[in-house]
Amino acid sequence: MQLSIIIPVYNSEATLGPLVRRLQEALHGLVYEVVLVNDGSRDGSEAVCTRLAREHAHVQFISLRRNFGEFNAVLCGLNHARGAYCVMIDDDFQNPPEEIQKLLDTAIRGNFDVVYTYYSKKEHATYRNWGSRLVNWLTSYLLNKPRDLYLSSFKLIRKEVVQEVIKYTGPYPYIDGLIFRVTRNIGTVQVSHQKRQEGQSSYTWRKLISLFLNILFCYSALPIRLFMPVGLGLVGLGTLLLLFLLGQWIIGPADPKGWQVVTATLLFIGGLQCTLMSVLGEYIGKSFMAQSGQPPYVIKTTILNRHD
């Protein structure tokens, strides 16, 4: 099996049949499978997927009991994929199936573990483009992602990386975050991006905010670690202010006012509390990261010269 095409399905009964047909034309000559994952659609998508799976031997179908979200559906598809490479593609034709060959050629030519796509012009709504910029900025700092790398949903992943990604068993998968825990051997290729053929995007402000919080709190200990510099800063500020007031009381004719002493004391104590909380947070953060499924190391290849 050369290729597995993972398609998370949500309310797309009108596009699924044409999408499978175009995949057949675009991937003619390749040994591939299509993995449809119905993510709790409310229209007739489940019936269409069932029919396609019965009509085509290369179409696999999994239906989730309720709507879990795009990343959960993709993770489910990856767990059932058998291809040497897996490609994630949307169900709305914004990513033309004919572009899949570009991803495969780029991965083979550059021996990349992952290939991301980027667009000369995006046909997403304005709010989603702004949301993408926010996620791009956040992941650059939290995941050490190159700033010029666009984390598109249309991407290819090598099977060995997929096997590491699917080790995640938590409720909040973020596929790109899991990829960056495994590899930095990443390529890019430019593809075309088209307008939706049917319906409206299921991405809302609520989902974008949920994704932002998921990345922030599930894939980094940064929020906890912010307590340390803030605490130390407050301790330093409080200490300087107390020393200044003490100097005024010793050598100056004017006595420090009561509110000044209270303010300096509160800054010092508050800073000390933040510092102690950051120490506690480090223990909690390390425990969190240990339980999040992050592997201690990932083996790419081995050469074992055993003679016994």
One Martini backbone bead per residue (centre of mass of N, CA, C, O) as a GRO file, in nm:
protein
  308
    1MET     BB    1   0.089   0.041   0.029
    2GLN     BB    2   0.141   0.373  -0.058
    3LEU     BB    3  -0.153   0.513   0.010
    4SER     BB    4  -0.329   0.732   0.241
    5ILE     BB    5  -0.655   0.879   0.255
    6ILE     BB    6  -0.757   1.127   0.478
    7ILE     BB    7  -1.115   1.187   0.559
    8PRO     BB    8  -1.286   1.419   0.716
    9VAL     BB    9  -1.635   1.403   0.798
   10TYR     BB   10  -1.876   1.691   0.753
   11ASN     BB   11  -2.144   1.763   0.599
   12SER     BB   12  -2.075   1.603   0.276
   13GLU     BB   13  -2.275   1.448   0.073
   14ALA     BB   14  -2.221   1.608  -0.210
   15THR     BB   15  -1.883   1.551  -0.229
   16LEU     BB   16  -1.792   1.250  -0.194
   17GLY     BB   17  -1.831   1.118  -0.468
   18PRO     BB   18  -1.660   1.318  -0.644
   19LEU     BB   19  -1.400   1.281  -0.476
   20VAL     BB   20  -1.350   0.979  -0.530
   21ARG     BB   21  -1.336   1.006  -0.838
   22ARG     BB   22  -1.094   1.206  -0.848
   23LEU     BB   23  -0.899   1.018  -0.702
   24GLN     BB   24  -0.897   0.797  -0.917
   25GLU     BB   25  -0.777   0.981  -1.140
   26ALA     BB   26  -0.523   1.103  -0.984
   27LEU     BB   27  -0.425   0.788  -0.872
   28HIS     BB   28  -0.350   0.649  -1.119
   29GLY     BB   29  -0.124   0.368  -1.050
   30LEU     BB   30  -0.181   0.355  -0.752
   31VAL     BB   31  -0.152   0.225  -0.426
   32TYR     BB   32  -0.461   0.278  -0.255
   33GLU     BB   33  -0.648   0.453   0.006
   34VAL     BB   34  -0.967   0.537   0.156
   35VAL     BB   35  -1.036   0.727   0.461
   36LEU     BB   36  -1.342   0.749   0.614
   37VAL     BB   37  -1.448   0.997   0.869
   38ASN     BB   38  -1.728   1.020   1.055
   39ASP     BB   39  -1.808   1.328   1.249
   40GLY     BB   40  -2.119   1.345   1.322
   41SER     BB   41  -2.315   1.382   1.105
   42ARG     BB   42  -2.643   1.545   1.007
   43ASP     BB   43  -2.658   1.414   0.747
   44GLY     BB   44  -2.598   1.180   0.468
   45SER     BB   45  -2.294   1.085   0.497
   46GLU     BB   46  -2.307   0.796   0.608
   47ALA     BB   47  -2.456   0.670   0.365
   48VAL     BB   48  -2.247   0.747   0.151
   49CYS     BB   49  -2.005   0.600   0.278
   50THR     BB   50  -2.128   0.320   0.274
   51ARG     BB   51  -2.162   0.300  -0.031
   52LEU     BB   52  -1.863   0.347  -0.113
   53ALA     BB   53  -1.748   0.099   0.046
   54ARG     BB   54  -1.922  -0.113  -0.120
   55GLU     BB   55  -1.819  -0.023  -0.417
   56HIS     BB   56  -1.517   0.015  -0.291
   57ALA     BB   57  -1.230  -0.153  -0.195
   58HIS     BB   58  -1.048   0.123  -0.127
   59VAL     BB   59  -1.277   0.194   0.082
   60GLN     BB   60  -1.289   0.327   0.398
   61PHE     BB   61  -1.502   0.309   0.706
   62ILE     BB   62  -1.565   0.548   0.974
   63SER     BB   63  -1.787   0.591   1.253
   64LEU     BB   64  -1.878   0.821   1.475
   65ARG     BB   65  -2.090   0.873   1.739
   66ARG     BB   66  -1.969   1.167   1.741
   67ASN     BB   67  -1.855   1.488   1.769
   68PHE     BB   68  -1.493   1.546   1.810
   69GLY     BB   69  -1.326   1.643   1.567
   70GLU     BB   70  -1.085   1.670   1.336
   71PHE     BB   71  -0.834   1.550   1.487
   72ASN     BB   72  -0.977   1.295   1.586
   73ALA     BB   73  -1.049   1.188   1.306
   74VAL     BB   74  -0.761   1.172   1.197
   75LEU     BB   75  -0.651   0.979   1.413
   76CYS     BB   76  -0.839   0.751   1.338
   77GLY     BB   77  -0.738   0.721   1.046
   78LEU     BB   78  -0.439   0.659   1.118
   79ASN     BB   79  -0.510   0.391   1.277
   80HIS     BB   80  -0.627   0.264   0.977
   81ALA     BB   81  -0.375   0.294   0.822
   82ARG     BB   82  -0.144   0.137   0.551
   83GLY     BB   83   0.040   0.338   0.437
   84ALA     BB   84   0.352   0.478   0.368
   85TYR     BB   85   0.153   0.719   0.318
   86CYS     BB   86  -0.015   1.011   0.452
   87VAL     BB   87  -0.313   1.195   0.356
   88MET     BB   88  -0.461   1.504   0.424
   89ILE     BB   89  -0.808   1.583   0.339
   90ASP     BB   90  -1.063   1.752   0.247
   91ASP     BB   91  -1.433   1.750   0.167
   92ASP     BB   92  -1.448   2.049  -0.027
   93PHE     BB   93  -1.214   2.102  -0.264
   94GLN     BB   94  -0.984   2.303  -0.170
   95ASN     BB   95  -0.821   2.035  -0.220
   96PRO     BB   96  -0.694   1.908  -0.485
   97PRO     BB   97  -0.630   1.583  -0.574
   98GLU     BB   98  -0.400   1.649  -0.792
   99GLU     BB   99  -0.187   1.746  -0.556
  100ILE     BB  100  -0.083   1.483  -0.421
  101GLN     BB  101   0.161   1.415  -0.603
  102LYS     BB  102   0.342   1.644  -0.499
  103LEU     BB  103   0.381   1.535  -0.214
  104LEU     BB  104   0.504   1.261  -0.290
  105ASP     BB  105   0.744   1.366  -0.458
  106THR     BB  106   0.872   1.539  -0.230
  107ALA     BB  107   0.918   1.310  -0.025
  108ILE     BB  108   1.099   1.130  -0.207
  109ARG     BB  109   1.313   1.338  -0.302
  110GLY     BB  110   1.371   1.447   0.016
  111ASN     BB  111   1.315   1.245   0.246
  112PHE     BB  112   1.053   1.309   0.403
  113ASP     BB  113   0.833   1.289   0.674
  114VAL     BB  114   0.708   1.576   0.600
  115VAL     BB  115   0.441   1.754   0.408
  116TYR     BB  116   0.368   2.080   0.344
  117THR     BB  117   0.140   2.322   0.253
  118TYR     BB  118   0.104   2.605   0.027
  119TYR     BB  119  -0.029   2.933  -0.065
  120SER     BB  120  -0.077   3.198  -0.278
  121LYS     BB  121  -0.400   3.163  -0.227
  122LYS     BB  122  -0.658   3.208  -0.001
  123GLU     BB  123  -1.014   3.080   0.046
  124HIS     BB  124  -1.066   3.199   0.314
  125ALA     BB  125  -1.179   3.347   0.564
  126THR     BB  126  -1.072   3.612   0.740
  127TYR     BB  127  -1.092   3.491   1.030
  128ARG     BB  128  -0.925   3.235   0.959
  129ASN     BB  129  -0.664   3.376   0.876
  130TRP     BB  130  -0.618   3.504   1.155
  131GLY     BB  131  -0.616   3.239   1.309
  132SER     BB  132  -0.368   3.121   1.161
  133ARG     BB  133  -0.169   3.337   1.255
  134LEU     BB  134  -0.196   3.281   1.555
  135VAL     BB  135  -0.109   2.983   1.547
  136ASN     BB  136   0.165   3.034   1.413
  137TRP     BB  137   0.281   3.204   1.645
  138LEU     BB  138   0.242   3.002   1.876
  139THR     BB  139   0.402   2.754   1.753
  140SER     BB  140   0.677   2.897   1.727
  141TYR     BB  141   0.713   2.909   2.048
  142LEU     BB  142   0.610   2.618   2.156
  143LEU     BB  143   0.736   2.421   1.898
  144ASN     BB  144   0.969   2.536   1.723
  145LYS     BB  145   0.864   2.667   1.469
  146PRO     BB  146   0.899   2.777   1.178
  147ARG     BB  147   0.778   3.081   1.071
  148ASP     BB  148   0.755   2.991   0.748
  149LEU     BB  149   0.563   2.761   0.847
  150TYR     BB  150   0.271   2.618   0.726
  151LEU     BB  151  -0.010   2.469   0.900
  152SER     BB  152  -0.159   2.258   0.719
  153SER     BB  153  -0.411   2.018   0.656
  154PHE     BB  154  -0.248   1.967   0.394
  155LYS     BB  155  -0.076   1.655   0.424
  156LEU     BB  156   0.224   1.455   0.475
  157ILE     BB  157   0.295   1.120   0.619
  158ARG     BB  158   0.495   0.904   0.739
  159LYS     BB  159   0.457   0.599   0.880
  160GLU     BB  160   0.665   0.624   1.116
  161VAL     BB  161   0.526   0.881   1.228
  162VAL     BB  162   0.242   0.773   1.262
  163GLN     BB  163   0.318   0.558   1.480
  164GLU     BB  164   0.381   0.786   1.689
  165VAL     BB  165   0.120   0.958   1.688
  166ILE     BB  166  -0.083   0.709   1.773
  167LYS     BB  167   0.012   0.697   2.078
  168TYR     BB  168  -0.195   0.887   2.129
  169THR     BB  169  -0.474   0.887   2.400
  170GLY     BB  170  -0.600   1.146   2.422
  171PRO     BB  171  -0.860   1.407   2.390
  172TYR     BB  172  -0.625   1.635   2.259
  173PRO     BB  173  -0.548   1.639   1.956
  174TYR     BB  174  -0.245   1.768   1.778
  175ILE     BB  175  -0.095   1.690   1.502
  176ASP     BB  176   0.138   1.898   1.483
  177GLY     BB  177   0.241   1.860   1.771
  178LEU     BB  178   0.309   1.555   1.733
  179ILE     BB  179   0.509   1.589   1.503
  180PHE     BB  180   0.719   1.779   1.664
  181ARG     BB  181   0.793   1.539   1.863
  182VAL     BB  182   0.938   1.359   1.623
  183THR     BB  183   1.002   1.587   1.387
  184ARG     BB  184   1.218   1.803   1.139
  185ASN     BB  185   1.166   1.649   0.861
  186ILE     BB  186   1.062   1.908   0.651
  187GLY     BB  187   0.845   1.986   0.387
  188THR     BB  188   0.749   2.182   0.091
  189VAL     BB  189   0.448   2.280  -0.106
  190GLN     BB  190   0.288   2.419  -0.370
  191VAL     BB  191  -0.064   2.490  -0.392
  192SER     BB  192  -0.384   2.493  -0.459
  193HIS     BB  193  -0.675   2.706  -0.374
  194GLN     BB  194  -1.019   2.661  -0.321
  195LYS     BB  195  -1.339   2.691  -0.325
  196ARG     BB  196  -1.614   2.600  -0.205
  197GLN     BB  197  -1.876   2.393  -0.333
  198GLU     BB  198  -2.010   2.339  -0.042
  199GLY     BB  199  -2.124   2.522   0.183
  200GLN     BB  200  -1.981   2.566   0.507
  201SER     BB  201  -1.769   2.624   0.734
  202SER     BB  202  -1.698   2.467   1.057
  203TYR     BB  203  -1.527   2.707   1.125
  204THR     BB  204  -1.505   2.879   1.425
  205TRP     BB  205  -1.435   3.079   1.682
  206ARG     BB  206  -1.466   2.855   1.890
  207LYS     BB  207  -1.260   2.657   1.756
  208LEU     BB  208  -1.016   2.847   1.754
  209ILE     BB  209  -1.003   2.887   2.060
  210SER     BB  210  -0.978   2.589   2.131
  211LEU     BB  211  -0.711   2.548   1.981
  212PHE     BB  212  -0.545   2.757   2.134
  213LEU     BB  213  -0.581   2.622   2.418
  214ASN     BB  214  -0.471   2.345   2.342
  215ILE     BB  215  -0.183   2.436   2.274
  216LEU     BB  216  -0.117   2.592   2.540
  217PHE     BB  217  -0.201   2.346   2.762
  218CYS     BB  218  -0.116   2.055   2.603
  219TYR     BB  219   0.193   2.156   2.458
  220SER     BB  220   0.270   2.330   2.726
  221ALA     BB  221   0.449   2.496   3.017
  222LEU     BB  222   0.446   2.811   2.992
  223PRO     BB  223   0.221   2.923   3.183
  224ILE     BB  224   0.368   2.823   3.441
  225ARG     BB  225   0.655   2.961   3.385
  226LEU     BB  226   0.562   3.264   3.414
  227PHE     BB  227   0.580   3.286   3.725
  228MET     BB  228   0.883   3.328   3.764
  229PRO     BB  229   0.943   3.613   3.636
  230VAL     BB  230   0.715   3.757   3.784
  231GLY     BB  231   0.803   3.691   4.074
  232LEU     BB  232   1.094   3.805   4.060
  233GLY     BB  233   1.008   4.091   3.984
  234LEU     BB  234   0.841   4.149   4.242
  235VAL     BB  235   1.061   4.097   4.445
  236GLY     BB  236   1.256   4.313   4.340
  237LEU     BB  237   1.065   4.556   4.363
  238GLY     BB  238   1.001   4.524   4.666
  239THR     BB  239   1.293   4.540   4.769
  240LEU     BB  240   1.366   4.822   4.659
  241LEU     BB  241   1.139   4.972   4.804
  242LEU     BB  242   1.222   4.894   5.095
  243LEU     BB  243   1.509   5.011   5.083
  244PHE     BB  244   1.422   5.299   5.023
  245LEU     BB  245   1.247   5.338   5.279
  246LEU     BB  246   1.473   5.271   5.480
  247GLY     BB  247   1.658   5.506   5.394
  248GLN     BB  248   1.461   5.732   5.464
  249TRP     BB  249   1.440   5.658   5.774
  250ILE     BB  250   1.750   5.689   5.840
  251ILE     BB  251   1.851   5.962   5.653
  252GLY     BB  252   1.579   6.094   5.649
  253PRO     BB  253   1.335   6.325   5.746
  254ALA     BB  254   1.129   6.140   5.609
  255ASP     BB  255   0.865   5.941   5.654
  256PRO     BB  256   0.719   5.673   5.561
  257LYS     BB  257   0.439   5.576   5.435
  258GLY     BB  258   0.207   5.337   5.487
  259TRP     BB  259   0.135   5.265   5.183
  260GLN     BB  260   0.427   5.210   5.097
  261VAL     BB  261   0.483   4.969   5.279
  262VAL     BB  262   0.245   4.794   5.187
  263THR     BB  263   0.319   4.780   4.887
  264ALA     BB  264   0.601   4.655   4.918
  265THR     BB  265   0.508   4.404   5.076
  266LEU     BB  266   0.312   4.292   4.862
  267LEU     BB  267   0.516   4.259   4.637
  268PHE     BB  268   0.702   4.064   4.785
  269ILE     BB  269   0.492   3.842   4.863
  270GLY     BB  270   0.370   3.799   4.583
  271GLY     BB  271   0.637   3.718   4.448
  272LEU     BB  272   0.697   3.478   4.632
  273GLN     BB  273   0.444   3.319   4.556
  274CYS     BB  274   0.500   3.297   4.251
  275THR     BB  275   0.767   3.145   4.281
  276LEU     BB  276   0.655   2.900   4.435
  277MET     BB  277   0.445   2.827   4.215
  278SER     BB  278   0.657   2.768   3.994
  279VAL     BB  279   0.784   2.529   4.133
  280LEU     BB  280   0.526   2.365   4.145
  281GLY     BB  281   0.469   2.384   3.838
  282GLU     BB  282   0.710   2.216   3.744
  283TYR     BB  283   0.609   1.951   3.860
  284ILE     BB  284   0.340   1.953   3.711
  285GLY     BB  285   0.456   1.983   3.424
  286LYS     BB  286   0.626   1.725   3.420
  287SER     BB  287   0.386   1.539   3.471
  288PHE     BB  288   0.225   1.622   3.224
  289MET     BB  289   0.439   1.551   3.005
  290ALA     BB  290   0.463   1.249   3.092
  291GLN     BB  291   0.135   1.199   3.036
  292SER     BB  292   0.117   1.301   2.714
  293GLY     BB  293   0.311   1.092   2.527
  294GLN     BB  294   0.599   1.175   2.526
  295PRO     BB  295   0.880   1.073   2.403
  296PRO     BB  296   1.216   1.031   2.488
  297TYR     BB  297   1.246   0.891   2.197
  298VAL     BB  298   1.334   0.862   1.835
  299ILE     BB  299   1.371   0.617   1.599
  300LYS     BB  300   1.487   0.587   1.274
  301THR     BB  301   1.752   0.401   1.282
  302THR     BB  302   1.923   0.073   1.263
  303ILE     BB  303   2.247  -0.093   1.346
  304LEU     BB  304   2.281  -0.448   1.407
  305ASN     BB  305   2.578  -0.625   1.497
  306ARG     BB  306   2.497  -0.950   1.523
  307HIS     BB  307   2.653  -1.279   1.639
  308ASP     BB  308   2.448  -1.454   1.842
   0.00000   0.00000   0.00000
